[in-house]
Amino acid sequence: MDESLNLVLFSGTDDKLQAAAVLAAGAAALGKPVNIFLQYWALDAFRAARIGLDHGLAAEAGPAGRAAVDALAGAGQAPWSATLRMAKELGGVEIQACSLSMDLLKLDAGDLDPLVDGVEGVTAFYLNAGDGQIVFI
Amino acid sequence: MPVIETSQTIDARGLSCPMPIVKTAQAVRTLASGAAVELLATDPGSTKDVAAWCRVTGHELLEQSVEGTVFRFVIRRK
């Protein structure tokens, strides 16, 4: 169980980020190293100024999905950023921004939430992932 | 039935997956080896998750019960 879990986050909607945060926190609780690589719209959601805002839901959610997600949040479900913060407190969770996506979005490291540990390219991500699973969300 | 003394209770009632396990992992880490902790949760996934977490991490699931909608676990640190 000490093989790493490697999440490539592409989508920036709250539902997909929440699902990813749950996977990361569960793996961290089991003691698995977790590497998270932020690309495109997922990276955009990690802007310090916007991380707490409503990032919408995936298109397939529809109005019923919106209501279900709101109900869960109303019942006290932690937002994905809080879930990730707890996962990082458990240790072994590293969050890196994709350097290409930083260029795309015209971001500097200082624009990102402190949850993000740094900026790297895809080769560094693969190197850290080693033989562990890679999941694209 | 022997009474197992627990030094603390993790109240994860009302919290959804994976918070009961995250809070358990945090709490068990602070225990001395052989000490036990009680976990209360309402997440239905916790019945399988707590057992799976104990199996992987090597901590011992001493008790598991359900009362109404609340699942109760006692976990001993390895």
Backbone of each chain as ProteinMPNN parsed JSONL, in Angstrom:
{"seq_chain_A": "MDESLNLVLFSGTDDKLQAAAVLAAGAAALGKPVNIFLQYWALDAFRAARIGLDHGLAAEAGPAGRAAVDALAGAGQAPWSATLRMAKELGGVEIQACSLSMDLLKLDAGDLDPLVDGVEGVTAFYLNAGDGQIVFI", "coords_chain_A": {"N_chain_A": [[0.823, -1.213, 0.0], [2.184, 1.107, -0.09], [2.606, 2.248, -2.477], [2.416, 5.078, -4.634], [-0.321, 7.406, -5.075], [-1.414, 9.179, -7.814], [-2.738, 12.056, -8.88], [-4.036, 13.688, -11.615], [-5.368, 16.697, -12.019], [-7.686, 18.22, -13.986], [-10.199, 19.284, -14.541], [-12.165, 22.006, -13.355], [-14.447, 22.205, -11.812], [-16.551, 22.254, -8.881], [-17.626, 19.77, -8.071], [-16.021, 17.768, -9.262], [-13.56, 18.449, -8.185], [-14.101, 18.033, -5.524], [-14.533, 15.257, -5.487], [-11.974, 14.424, -6.188], [-10.532, 15.412, -4.014], [-11.522, 13.815, -1.982], [-10.546, 11.294, -2.756], [-7.813, 11.819, -2.476], [-7.579, 12.415, 0.275], [-8.424, 10.047, 1.451], [-6.433, 8.273, 0.569], [-4.22, 9.453, 1.777], [-4.849, 9.028, 4.444], [-4.455, 6.34, 4.597], [-1.795, 6.255, 4.482], [-0.556, 6.421, 2.051], [1.642, 7.896, -0.317], [0.761, 10.902, -1.975], [0.554, 12.52, -5.008], [-0.397, 15.471, -6.532], [-1.266, 16.962, -9.521], [-1.832, 19.951, -11.047], [-3.742, 21.062, -13.682], [-4.828, 23.263, -16.314], [-8.184, 24.108, -15.914], [-8.579, 23.198, -13.398], [-6.307, 24.138, -12.101], [-6.86, 26.845, -12.295], [-8.905, 27.07, -10.446], [-7.518, 27.009, -8.099], [-6.542, 29.489, -7.595], [-5.539, 31.909, -5.269], [-7.259, 34.02, -4.757], [-9.69, 33.065, -5.544], [-10.324, 30.546, -4.619], [-12.219, 29.914, -2.711], [-14.615, 30.428, -3.903], [-17.729, 29.801, -5.742], [-17.413, 27.272, -8.019], [-18.991, 26.055, -9.835], [-20.626, 23.154, -11.374], [-20.018, 19.957, -12.982], [-21.22, 19.476, -16.35], [-23.033, 17.358, -16.556], [-24.344, 17.302, -14.159], [-26.712, 18.868, -13.838], [-29.876, 20.429, -12.798], [-30.932, 18.836, -10.711], [-28.684, 17.586, -9.735], [-27.275, 19.782, -8.839], [-28.917, 20.543, -6.707], [-28.597, 18.315, -5.054], [-25.867, 18.401, -4.419], [-25.794, 20.844, -3.103], [-27.368, 20.201, -0.913], [-25.779, 18.367, 0.451], [-23.629, 19.984, 1.124], [-25.005, 21.743, 2.749], [-25.553, 20.05, 4.817], [-23.203, 19.987, 6.076], [-20.915, 19.076, 4.779], [-17.468, 19.325, 4.196], [-15.905, 21.877, 2.221], [-14.069, 21.267, -0.873], [-11.528, 22.388, -0.744], [-10.993, 22.502, 1.977], [-11.038, 19.805, 2.603], [-8.785, 18.948, 1.208], [-6.869, 20.37, 2.589], [-6.93, 19.135, 5.065], [-6.091, 16.631, 4.267], [-3.475, 17.22, 3.563], [-2.474, 17.884, 6.035], [-2.337, 15.402, 7.192], [-0.126, 14.443, 6.007], [2.322, 13.599, 3.454], [1.112, 14.446, 1.129], [1.414, 16.099, -1.841], [1.092, 19.009, -3.73], [1.245, 20.201, -6.929], [1.593, 22.735, -9.389], [1.018, 22.709, -12.879], [3.426, 23.73, -15.166], [2.995, 24.571, -17.786], [0.271, 25.148, -17.748], [0.313, 27.261, -15.976], [1.47, 29.208, -17.58], [-0.491, 29.365, -19.564], [-2.675, 30.417, -18.152], [-1.608, 32.708, -17.339], [-0.367, 33.006, -14.792], [1.38, 33.691, -11.716], [3.475, 32.136, -9.234], [2.827, 33.332, -6.842], [0.158, 33.938, -7.122], [-1.268, 31.765, -6.381], [-3.132, 29.623, -4.141], [-1.953, 28.813, -0.836], [-2.126, 26.041, -0.528], [-0.948, 24.919, -2.713], [2.133, 23.546, -3.483], [4.178, 24.107, -5.256], [5.575, 24.718, -8.571], [5.78, 22.705, -11.428], [7.023, 20.758, -14.233], [5.702, 18.322, -16.588], [7.404, 16.187, -16.704], [8.747, 16.068, -14.267], [6.547, 15.479, -12.715], [5.91, 12.861, -13.619], [8.24, 11.585, -12.817], [8.073, 11.764, -10.014], [5.767, 10.278, -9.692], [6.531, 7.718, -10.277], [6.1, 4.246, -10.27], [3.509, 4.324, -9.53], [-0.122, 4.51, -9.585], [-1.781, 6.566, -12.015], [-4.243, 8.949, -12.122], [-6.668, 10.628, -13.958], [-8.587, 13.47, -13.72]], "CA_chain_A": [[0.0, 0.0, 0.0], [2.972, 2.334, -0.06], [2.688, 2.82, -3.817], [1.802, 6.4, -4.62], [-1.497, 7.756, -5.876], [-1.055, 10.386, -8.554], [-3.956, 12.626, -9.452], [-3.928, 14.821, -12.531], [-6.647, 17.401, -11.977], [-7.871, 19.061, -15.169], [-11.494, 19.979, -14.433], [-12.179, 22.975, -12.27], [-15.755, 22.347, -11.161], [-16.493, 21.864, -7.471], [-17.914, 18.348, -7.857], [-14.848, 16.951, -9.606], [-12.503, 18.745, -7.225], [-14.464, 17.358, -4.27], [-14.266, 13.829, -5.664], [-10.526, 14.262, -6.156], [-10.074, 15.665, -2.648], [-11.883, 12.625, -1.203], [-9.556, 10.265, -3.104], [-6.521, 12.201, -1.906], [-7.621, 12.319, 1.737], [-8.499, 8.619, 1.786], [-5.103, 7.691, 0.355], [-3.324, 9.991, 2.804], [-5.184, 8.373, 5.71], [-3.872, 4.999, 4.531], [-0.347, 6.393, 4.478], [-0.007, 6.414, 0.692], [2.068, 9.198, -0.84], [-0.164, 11.428, -2.989], [1.02, 13.654, -5.815], [-1.492, 16.08, -7.278], [-0.74, 17.823, -10.573], [-2.961, 20.818, -11.413], [-3.7, 21.57, -15.049], [-5.95, 24.005, -16.878], [-9.253, 24.751, -15.128], [-8.357, 22.841, -11.987], [-5.334, 25.104, -11.589], [-7.552, 28.124, -12.17], [-9.701, 27.039, -9.211], [-6.618, 27.13, -6.955], [-6.099, 30.873, -7.378], [-5.79, 32.305, -3.881], [-8.379, 34.956, -4.68], [-10.952, 32.467, -6.003], [-10.471, 29.148, -4.218], [-13.427, 29.726, -1.905], [-15.823, 30.807, -4.646], [-18.493, 28.737, -6.402], [-16.792, 26.931, -9.299], [-19.955, 25.352, -10.67], [-20.603, 21.688, -11.398], [-19.902, 19.361, -14.31], [-22.447, 19.667, -17.125], [-24.003, 16.274, -16.353], [-25.019, 17.422, -12.86], [-28.075, 19.353, -14.029], [-30.47, 21.064, -11.621], [-31.081, 17.871, -9.611], [-27.341, 17.409, -9.184], [-26.978, 21.009, -8.088], [-29.659, 20.483, -5.442], [-28.01, 17.26, -4.221], [-24.581, 18.908, -3.925], [-26.1, 21.886, -2.119], [-27.891, 19.556, 0.296], [-24.63, 17.777, 1.15], [-22.886, 21.102, 1.709], [-25.837, 22.25, 3.835], [-25.468, 19.099, 5.931], [-21.915, 20.157, 6.74], [-19.75, 18.544, 4.058], [-16.394, 20.305, 4.05], [-15.564, 22.173, 0.823], [-12.913, 20.477, -1.315], [-10.254, 22.976, -0.308], [-10.79, 22.1, 3.371], [-10.697, 18.379, 2.583], [-7.38, 18.855, 0.79], [-6.028, 20.906, 3.664], [-6.83, 18.064, 6.065], [-5.253, 15.575, 3.676], [-2.083, 17.656, 3.649], [-2.064, 17.819, 7.443], [-1.982, 14.007, 7.484], [1.232, 14.263, 5.487], [2.519, 12.792, 2.253], [0.354, 14.967, -0.01], [2.147, 17.174, -2.51], [0.271, 19.586, -4.801], [2.096, 20.964, -7.829], [0.951, 23.353, -10.541], [1.622, 22.42, -14.182], [4.026, 24.994, -15.612], [2.325, 24.996, -19.026], [-1.007, 25.762, -17.378], [0.644, 28.562, -15.38], [1.634, 30.102, -18.735], [-1.798, 29.502, -20.208], [-3.55, 31.254, -17.334], [-0.814, 33.891, -16.981], [-0.298, 33.03, -13.333], [2.649, 33.573, -11.006], [3.326, 31.277, -8.046], [2.205, 34.13, -5.79], [-1.292, 34.023, -7.33], [-1.907, 30.505, -6.006], [-3.403, 29.351, -2.736], [-0.83, 28.113, -0.186], [-2.236, 24.584, -0.678], [-0.075, 24.511, -3.815], [3.509, 23.534, -2.986], [5.14, 24.62, -6.218], [5.285, 24.614, -10.003], [6.697, 21.754, -12.07], [6.631, 20.27, -15.548], [5.112, 16.988, -16.598], [8.442, 15.175, -16.484], [8.933, 15.969, -12.814], [5.376, 14.77, -12.197], [6.083, 11.428, -13.894], [9.331, 11.089, -11.991], [7.554, 11.58, -8.66], [4.731, 9.244, -9.709], [7.18, 6.408, -10.309], [5.256, 3.171, -10.794], [2.175, 4.448, -8.943], [-1.253, 4.78, -10.48], [-2.07, 7.952, -12.386], [-5.679, 9.116, -12.346], [-6.941, 11.925, -14.593], [-9.942, 13.879, -13.339]], "C_chain_A": [[0.848, 1.25, 0.0], [3.237, 2.863, -1.465], [1.915, 4.129, -3.847], [0.502, 6.433, -5.421], [-1.193, 9.096, -6.521], [-2.265, 10.906, -9.297], [-3.592, 13.78, -10.368], [-5.293, 15.492, -12.536], [-6.698, 18.388, -13.128], [-9.126, 19.918, -15.017], [-11.543, 20.87, -13.207], [-13.532, 23.16, -11.618], [-15.698, 21.744, -9.758], [-16.746, 20.374, -7.261], [-16.699, 17.478, -8.158], [-13.7, 17.201, -8.629], [-12.808, 18.088, -5.881], [-14.169, 15.865, -4.363], [-12.767, 13.557, -5.581], [-9.984, 14.444, -4.738], [-10.374, 14.472, -1.743], [-10.884, 11.499, -1.475], [-8.215, 10.559, -2.436], [-6.508, 11.997, -0.391], [-7.666, 10.855, 2.177], [-7.14, 7.956, 1.642], [-4.13, 8.168, 1.427], [-3.576, 9.311, 4.147], [-4.613, 6.955, 5.76], [-2.346, 5.044, 4.509], [0.275, 6.338, 3.097], [0.506, 7.805, 0.328], [1.113, 9.626, -1.957], [0.487, 12.613, -3.698], [-0.146, 14.177, -6.631], [-0.893, 17.097, -8.249], [-1.899, 18.632, -11.132], [-2.781, 21.365, -12.813], [-4.962, 22.377, -15.362], [-6.928, 24.521, -15.823], [-9.191, 24.35, -13.664], [-7.367, 23.83, -11.373], [-6.002, 26.462, -11.367], [-8.339, 28.21, -10.857], [-8.836, 27.209, -7.963], [-6.019, 28.531, -6.826], [-6.478, 31.283, -5.96], [-7.049, 33.153, -3.767], [-9.72, 34.293, -4.99], [-11.248, 31.113, -5.404], [-11.766, 28.909, -3.435], [-14.721, 30.029, -2.64], [-16.545, 29.58, -5.204], [-17.878, 28.494, -7.78], [-17.721, 26.136, -10.204], [-19.781, 23.847, -10.603], [-20.419, 21.216, -12.828], [-21.257, 19.421, -15.012], [-23.492, 18.599, -16.818], [-24.766, 16.397, -15.038], [-26.474, 17.862, -13.025], [-28.633, 19.955, -12.746], [-30.611, 20.113, -10.439], [-29.73, 17.635, -8.929], [-26.936, 18.603, -8.345], [-27.645, 20.957, -6.713], [-29.036, 19.456, -4.5], [-26.692, 17.737, -3.611], [-24.809, 19.982, -2.856], [-26.587, 21.285, -0.802], [-26.75, 18.977, 1.126], [-23.817, 18.875, 1.836], [-23.655, 21.672, 2.905], [-25.785, 21.357, 5.067], [-24.088, 19.109, 6.576], [-20.729, 19.535, 6.028], [-18.713, 19.643, 3.869], [-16.185, 20.61, 2.567], [-14.269, 21.46, 0.438], [-11.592, 21.057, -0.843], [-9.948, 22.586, 1.146], [-10.414, 20.621, 3.456], [-9.227, 18.19, 2.189], [-6.442, 19.348, 1.885], [-5.839, 19.848, 4.749], [-5.945, 16.937, 5.554], [-3.779, 15.955, 3.792], [-1.577, 17.615, 5.089], [-1.685, 16.393, 7.847], [-0.58, 13.691, 6.98], [1.255, 13.429, 4.226], [1.759, 13.27, 1.042], [1.073, 16.194, -0.581], [1.283, 17.692, -3.658], [1.156, 20.499, -5.644], [1.275, 21.528, -8.989], [1.735, 23.002, -11.803], [2.162, 23.728, -14.769], [3.398, 25.498, -16.911], [1.014, 25.707, -18.71], [-0.797, 27.107, -16.696], [0.8, 29.606, -16.485], [0.291, 30.417, -19.369], [-2.674, 30.515, -19.473], [-2.852, 32.542, -16.894], [-0.755, 34.093, -15.464], [1.152, 33.043, -12.866], [2.391, 32.717, -9.77], [2.598, 32.032, -6.928], [0.696, 34.276, -5.931], [-2.025, 32.821, -6.741], [-2.12, 30.397, -4.506], [-2.211, 28.601, -2.129], [-0.95, 26.584, -0.189], [-1.26, 24.069, -1.736], [1.381, 24.654, -3.374], [4.505, 24.134, -3.966], [4.663, 24.436, -7.639], [6.283, 23.628, -10.597], [6.175, 21.396, -13.447], [6.172, 18.835, -15.466], [6.168, 15.91, -16.331], [8.702, 14.972, -14.997], [7.755, 15.228, -12.191], [5.528, 13.268, -12.407], [7.171, 10.827, -13.012], [8.848, 10.82, -10.569], [6.53, 10.453, -8.599], [5.346, 7.844, -9.696], [6.273, 5.373, -10.943], [3.832, 3.26, -10.254], [1.109, 4.741, -9.992], [-1.356, 6.257, -10.795], [-3.545, 8.038, -12.766], [-5.92, 10.522, -12.873], [-8.393, 12.313, -14.321], [-10.244, 15.247, -13.935]], "O_chain_A": [[0.31, 2.355, 0.081], [4.0, 3.814, -1.637], [0.894, 4.277, -3.175], [0.265, 5.613, -6.308], [-0.764, 10.035, -5.851], [-2.756, 10.272, -10.231], [-2.927, 14.73, -9.955], [-6.268, 14.91, -13.01], [-5.858, 19.282, -13.233], [-9.122, 21.111, -15.321], [-11.021, 20.519, -12.149], [-13.758, 24.163, -10.94], [-14.903, 20.844, -9.485], [-16.149, 19.77, -6.371], [-16.384, 16.56, -7.401], [-12.956, 16.282, -8.287], [-11.9, 17.641, -5.18], [-13.621, 15.275, -3.432], [-12.342, 12.575, -4.973], [-9.087, 13.716, -4.312], [-9.59, 14.149, -0.85], [-10.427, 10.829, -0.548], [-7.566, 9.661, -1.9], [-5.542, 11.47, 0.16], [-7.024, 10.473, 3.155], [-6.739, 7.165, 2.495], [-3.316, 7.392, 1.927], [-2.639, 9.048, 4.901], [-4.322, 6.435, 6.837], [-1.685, 4.006, 4.516], [1.494, 6.221, 2.969], [-0.148, 8.798, 0.645], [0.708, 8.808, -2.782], [0.913, 13.578, -3.064], [-0.808, 13.418, -7.339], [-0.12, 17.972, -7.858], [-2.859, 18.054, -11.643], [-1.798, 22.046, -13.105], [-6.012, 22.188, -14.749], [-6.542, 25.286, -14.938], [-9.685, 25.066, -12.794], [-7.569, 24.302, -10.254], [-5.739, 27.139, -10.373], [-8.429, 29.271, -10.239], [-9.352, 27.517, -6.888], [-5.096, 28.741, -6.039], [-7.596, 31.034, -5.507], [-7.811, 33.027, -2.808], [-10.772, 34.879, -4.734], [-12.322, 30.564, -5.649], [-12.338, 27.821, -3.496], [-15.805, 29.903, -2.07], [-16.031, 28.463, -5.142], [-17.828, 29.402, -8.61], [-17.289, 25.601, -11.225], [-18.923, 23.329, -9.889], [-20.634, 21.974, -13.774], [-22.304, 19.417, -14.365], [-24.69, 18.882, -16.814], [-25.737, 15.671, -14.822], [-27.368, 17.283, -12.409], [-27.948, 19.99, -11.724], [-30.433, 20.522, -9.291], [-29.65, 17.503, -7.707], [-26.334, 18.459, -7.281], [-27.031, 21.278, -5.695], [-28.952, 19.687, -3.294], [-26.431, 17.507, -2.431], [-24.112, 20.025, -1.842], [-26.269, 21.782, 0.278], [-26.75, 19.083, 2.352], [-23.375, 18.72, 2.975], [-23.07, 22.035, 3.926], [-25.946, 21.816, 6.198], [-23.823, 18.344, 7.503], [-19.641, 19.464, 6.599], [-19.035, 20.749, 3.436], [-16.275, 19.706, 1.736], [-13.47, 21.094, 1.301], [-10.645, 20.319, -0.572], [-8.791, 22.368, 1.504], [-9.581, 20.229, 4.273], [-8.52, 17.369, 2.774], [-5.354, 18.804, 2.078], [-4.744, 19.68, 5.285], [-5.154, 16.362, 6.302], [-2.937, 15.107, 4.085], [-0.401, 17.345, 5.335], [-0.838, 16.185, 8.715], [0.073, 12.773, 7.477], [0.337, 12.655, 3.956], [1.745, 12.587, 0.018], [1.302, 17.184, 0.115], [0.796, 16.906, -4.47], [1.744, 21.452, -5.133], [0.372, 20.866, -9.5], [2.966, 22.999, -11.796], [1.435, 24.718, -14.856], [3.281, 26.706, -17.119], [0.682, 26.727, -19.314], [-1.635, 28.0, -16.821], [0.331, 30.737, -16.356], [-0.023, 31.569, -19.671], [-3.326, 31.357, -20.09], [-3.426, 33.359, -16.173], [-1.044, 35.167, -14.936], [2.036, 32.489, -13.518], [1.255, 32.584, -9.315], [1.841, 31.435, -6.161], [0.019, 34.685, -4.988], [-3.249, 32.839, -6.609], [-1.394, 30.993, -3.71], [-1.536, 27.842, -2.825], [0.024, 25.896, 0.115], [-0.802, 22.929, -1.667], [1.812, 25.726, -2.95], [5.561, 24.617, -3.559], [3.52, 24.056, -7.891], [7.479, 23.695, -10.313], [5.03, 21.692, -13.787], [6.241, 18.205, -14.41], [5.854, 14.847, -15.795], [8.858, 13.844, -14.53], [7.93, 14.444, -11.258], [5.301, 12.486, -11.484], [7.041, 9.704, -12.524], [9.166, 9.785, -9.983], [6.425, 9.754, -7.591], [4.754, 6.903, -9.168], [5.736, 5.592, -12.029], [3.027, 2.361, -10.497], [1.398, 5.157, -11.114], [-1.057, 7.104, -9.953], [-4.027, 7.294, -13.621], [-5.433, 11.496, -12.3], [-9.314, 11.568, -14.654], [-11.336, 15.78, -13.736]]}, "seq_chain_B": "MPVIETSQTIDARGLSCPMPIVKTAQAVRTLASGAAVELLATDPGSTKDVAAWCRVTGHELLEQSVEGTVFRFVIRRK", "coords_chain_B": {"N_chain_B": [[-18.783, -8.925, 28.901], [-15.589, -7.588, 28.282], [-14.529, -4.41, 29.439], [-13.253, -1.892, 27.475], [-10.941, 0.555, 27.897], [-11.058, 3.774, 26.662], [-9.162, 6.526, 25.596], [-10.026, 8.761, 24.369], [-12.741, 10.221, 22.448], [-13.681, 10.251, 19.106], [-15.709, 12.345, 17.51], [-17.399, 11.931, 14.806], [-19.867, 12.207, 13.836], [-22.334, 13.023, 11.483], [-20.505, 13.814, 9.632], [-19.308, 13.486, 6.293], [-17.922, 10.956, 4.109], [-14.505, 11.408, 3.25], [-14.14, 12.013, 5.927], [-14.573, 10.786, 8.539], [-12.548, 8.81, 8.541], [-10.267, 10.329, 8.068], [-10.188, 11.902, 10.375], [-9.915, 9.897, 12.238], [-7.411, 8.833, 11.534], [-5.838, 11.036, 12.19], [-6.253, 11.173, 14.958], [-5.457, 8.658, 15.983], [-2.787, 8.704, 15.547], [-1.856, 10.297, 17.604], [-1.992, 8.697, 19.777], [-0.584, 6.549, 22.35], [1.222, 3.514, 21.772], [-0.869, 0.703, 21.839], [-2.913, 1.991, 23.141], [-6.394, 2.958, 23.063], [-9.08, 4.25, 21.03], [-12.282, 5.746, 20.723], [-14.634, 5.844, 18.1], [-17.265, 7.642, 16.691], [-19.652, 7.604, 14.175], [-21.747, 8.575, 11.411], [-21.706, 8.17, 8.755], [-22.561, 5.903, 6.306], [-20.693, 4.5, 4.845], [-18.619, 4.179, 6.561], [-18.636, 1.784, 7.97], [-17.446, -0.218, 6.426], [-15.158, 1.135, 5.705], [-13.649, 1.764, 8.02], [-12.866, -0.733, 8.935], [-11.345, -1.53, 6.73], [-9.371, 0.408, 6.748], [-8.095, -0.149, 9.178], [-7.12, -2.69, 8.581], [-5.216, -2.156, 6.606], [-3.463, -0.331, 7.818], [-2.676, -1.629, 10.079], [-3.578, -1.211, 12.643], [-5.815, -2.119, 15.355], [-9.134, -3.19, 15.139], [-11.239, -3.208, 17.639], [-13.854, -3.208, 18.527], [-17.101, -3.071, 17.087], [-20.129, -1.599, 16.476], [-23.643, -0.814, 16.144], [-25.953, 1.728, 16.758], [-29.062, 2.75, 16.351], [-28.759, 5.257, 14.064], [-26.124, 5.589, 14.369], [-22.812, 4.613, 14.08], [-20.457, 2.812, 15.926], [-17.105, 2.512, 16.845], [-14.215, 0.915, 18.19], [-10.852, 1.436, 18.331], [-7.586, 0.217, 18.446], [-4.325, 1.383, 18.817], [-1.524, 0.123, 17.037]], "CA_chain_B": [[-17.876, -8.348, 27.9], [-14.592, -6.725, 28.94], [-14.631, -2.978, 29.119], [-12.002, -1.357, 26.952], [-10.843, 1.977, 28.222], [-10.609, 4.609, 25.553], [-8.669, 7.791, 26.13], [-10.759, 9.876, 23.753], [-13.777, 9.894, 21.477], [-13.71, 11.058, 17.885], [-17.113, 12.514, 17.132], [-17.486, 12.203, 13.366], [-21.285, 12.126, 13.451], [-22.731, 14.081, 10.551], [-19.449, 14.077, 8.644], [-19.349, 12.553, 5.177], [-16.682, 10.316, 3.686], [-13.679, 10.497, 4.059], [-13.749, 12.695, 7.162], [-14.398, 9.906, 9.699], [-11.246, 8.142, 8.467], [-9.224, 11.355, 8.214], [-10.125, 12.271, 11.79], [-9.379, 8.728, 12.947], [-5.961, 8.776, 11.277], [-5.213, 12.103, 12.973], [-6.331, 10.893, 16.396], [-4.691, 7.463, 16.338], [-1.387, 9.129, 15.506], [-1.483, 10.922, 18.882], [-2.099, 7.702, 20.853], [0.547, 5.666, 22.635], [1.001, 2.162, 21.272], [-1.708, -0.102, 22.729], [-4.044, 2.795, 23.613], [-7.558, 2.815, 22.189], [-9.897, 5.437, 20.822], [-13.643, 5.45, 20.269], [-15.071, 6.645, 16.948], [-18.694, 7.664, 16.404], [-19.847, 8.113, 12.819], [-23.04, 8.279, 10.789], [-21.477, 7.865, 7.339], [-22.746, 4.45, 6.146], [-19.47, 3.91, 4.301], [-17.602, 3.99, 7.593], [-18.591, 0.402, 8.469], [-16.41, -0.942, 5.675], [-13.928, 1.927, 5.618], [-12.848, 1.676, 9.244], [-12.254, -2.067, 8.92], [-10.309, -1.546, 5.688], [-8.267, 1.266, 7.199], [-7.358, -0.893, 10.207], [-6.397, -3.795, 7.946], [-4.059, -1.642, 5.866], [-2.511, 0.371, 8.684], [-2.206, -2.547, 11.115], [-4.226, -0.958, 13.928], [-6.772, -3.188, 15.627], [-10.538, -2.83, 15.351], [-11.618, -4.039, 18.783], [-15.318, -3.291, 18.641], [-17.878, -2.388, 16.05], [-21.546, -1.792, 16.771], [-24.49, 0.234, 15.589], [-27.107, 2.078, 17.591], [-29.833, 3.676, 15.53], [-28.02, 5.652, 12.857], [-24.736, 5.883, 14.751], [-21.87, 3.499, 14.105], [-19.44, 3.008, 16.962], [-15.913, 1.673, 16.669], [-13.089, 1.107, 19.113], [-9.64, 1.118, 17.564], [-6.377, 0.242, 19.275], [-3.11, 1.649, 18.041], [-0.583, -1.018, 17.058]], "C_chain_B": [[-16.88, -7.435, 28.596], [-14.775, -5.275, 28.516], [-13.266, -2.487, 28.65], [-11.97, 0.141, 27.227], [-10.334, 2.743, 27.012], [-10.25, 5.98, 26.098], [-9.419, 8.972, 25.529], [-11.801, 9.355, 22.777], [-13.654, 10.841, 20.286], [-15.175, 11.151, 17.481], [-17.182, 12.925, 15.664], [-18.928, 12.092, 12.893], [-21.634, 13.31, 12.556], [-21.68, 14.378, 9.492], [-19.5, 13.022, 7.544], [-17.946, 12.028, 4.876], [-15.784, 11.348, 3.008], [-13.349, 11.04, 5.445], [-13.654, 11.775, 8.382], [-13.017, 9.227, 9.715], [-10.107, 9.149, 8.647], [-9.063, 11.718, 9.692], [-9.57, 11.118, 12.629], [-7.865, 8.65, 12.775], [-5.237, 9.83, 12.103], [-5.143, 11.731, 14.453], [-5.448, 9.716, 16.791], [-3.203, 7.784, 16.392], [-0.923, 9.709, 16.844], [-1.502, 9.922, 20.042], [-0.765, 7.016, 21.1], [0.205, 4.282, 22.079], [0.187, 1.363, 22.294], [-2.901, 0.666, 23.276], [-5.177, 2.739, 22.591], [-8.344, 4.111, 22.112], [-11.274, 4.987, 20.342], [-13.991, 6.387, 19.119], [-16.581, 6.516, 16.806], [-18.89, 8.289, 15.032], [-21.249, 7.765, 12.331], [-22.903, 7.98, 9.301], [-21.595, 6.352, 7.136], [-21.508, 3.757, 5.581], [-18.46, 3.575, 5.384], [-17.533, 2.546, 8.076], [-17.518, -0.393, 7.733], [-15.083, -0.194, 5.705], [-13.048, 1.77, 6.852], [-12.135, 0.327, 9.293], [-11.109, -2.116, 7.907], [-9.095, -0.727, 6.123], [-7.42, 0.537, 8.246], [-6.529, -2.01, 9.574], [-5.11, -3.28, 7.284], [-3.01, -1.053, 6.808], [-1.99, -0.514, 9.815], [-2.75, -2.257, 12.502], [-5.375, -1.94, 14.096], [-8.178, -2.629, 15.852], [-11.087, -3.75, 16.432], [-13.117, -4.238, 18.865], [-15.957, -2.556, 17.489], [-19.343, -2.662, 16.358], [-22.342, -0.657, 16.136], [-25.656, 0.456, 16.547], [-27.902, 3.14, 16.856], [-29.05, 3.985, 14.265], [-26.538, 5.887, 13.146], [-23.914, 4.59, 14.802], [-20.781, 3.825, 15.12], [-18.31, 2.012, 16.738], [-14.945, 1.941, 17.814], [-11.847, 0.566, 18.414], [-8.445, 1.238, 18.496], [-5.15, 0.442, 18.403], [-2.135, 0.472, 18.159], [0.685, -0.629, 17.801]], "O_chain_B": [[-17.27, -6.597, 29.409], [-15.13, -4.977, 27.376], [-12.26, -2.647, 29.341], [-12.869, 0.883, 26.832], [-9.31, 2.399, 26.422], [-10.947, 6.525, 26.953], [-9.446, 10.057, 26.109], [-11.749, 8.206, 22.338], [-13.541, 12.057, 20.44], [-15.801, 10.144, 17.149], [-17.045, 14.1, 15.323], [-19.189, 11.905, 11.704], [-21.271, 14.451, 12.842], [-21.948, 15.123, 8.55], [-19.704, 11.836, 7.805], [-16.939, 12.578, 5.322], [-16.306, 12.132, 2.215], [-12.394, 10.588, 6.077], [-12.747, 11.95, 9.196], [-12.399, 9.089, 10.77], [-9.107, 8.854, 9.301], [-7.945, 11.827, 10.195], [-8.848, 11.336, 13.602], [-7.128, 8.431, 13.737], [-4.166, 9.573, 12.652], [-4.126, 11.94, 15.115], [-4.766, 9.766, 17.815], [-2.458, 7.207, 17.184], [0.258, 9.627, 17.183], [-1.085, 10.248, 21.153], [0.074, 6.909, 20.205], [-0.967, 3.933, 21.938], [0.518, 1.351, 23.48], [-3.818, 0.056, 23.826], [-4.946, 2.502, 21.405], [-8.28, 4.954, 23.007], [-11.409, 3.98, 19.646], [-13.681, 7.577, 19.16], [-17.115, 5.407, 16.801], [-18.366, 9.367, 14.751], [-21.855, 6.792, 12.778], [-23.873, 7.581, 8.655], [-20.823, 5.592, 7.72], [-21.299, 2.566, 5.813], [-17.547, 2.78, 5.161], [-16.483, 2.112, 8.549], [-16.769, -1.152, 8.348], [-14.015, -0.806, 5.729], [-11.829, 1.654, 6.732], [-10.958, 0.247, 9.646], [-10.044, -2.668, 8.183], [-7.949, -1.117, 5.898], [-6.191, 0.593, 8.212], [-5.389, -2.252, 9.97], [-4.052, -3.901, 7.396], [-1.811, -1.256, 6.616], [-0.98, -0.192, 10.44], [-2.428, -2.973, 13.45], [-5.855, -2.523, 13.124], [-8.377, -1.716, 16.652], [-11.367, -4.922, 16.181], [-13.591, -5.314, 19.231], [-15.434, -1.563, 16.984], [-19.753, -3.816, 16.486], [-21.779, 0.326, 15.656], [-26.254, -0.486, 17.068], [-27.473, 4.289, 16.748], [-28.718, 3.087, 13.492], [-25.79, 6.33, 12.275], [-24.276, 3.622, 15.471], [-20.258, 4.939, 15.172], [-18.539, 0.831, 16.478], [-14.871, 3.053, 18.337], [-11.798, -0.582, 17.972], [-8.302, 2.214, 19.233], [-4.963, -0.235, 17.392], [-1.95, -0.095, 19.236], [1.599, -1.444, 17.93]]}, "name": "protein", "num_of_chains": 2, "seq": "MDESLNLVLFSGTDDKLQAAAVLAAGAAALGKPVNIFLQYWALDAFRAARIGLDHGLAAEAGPAGRAAVDALAGAGQAPWSATLRMAKELGGVEIQACSLSMDLLKLDAGDLDPLVDGVEGVTAFYLNAGDGQIVFIMPVIETSQTIDARGLSCPMPIVKTAQAVRTLASGAAVELLATDPGSTKDVAAWCRVTGHELLEQSVEGTVFRFVIRRK"}
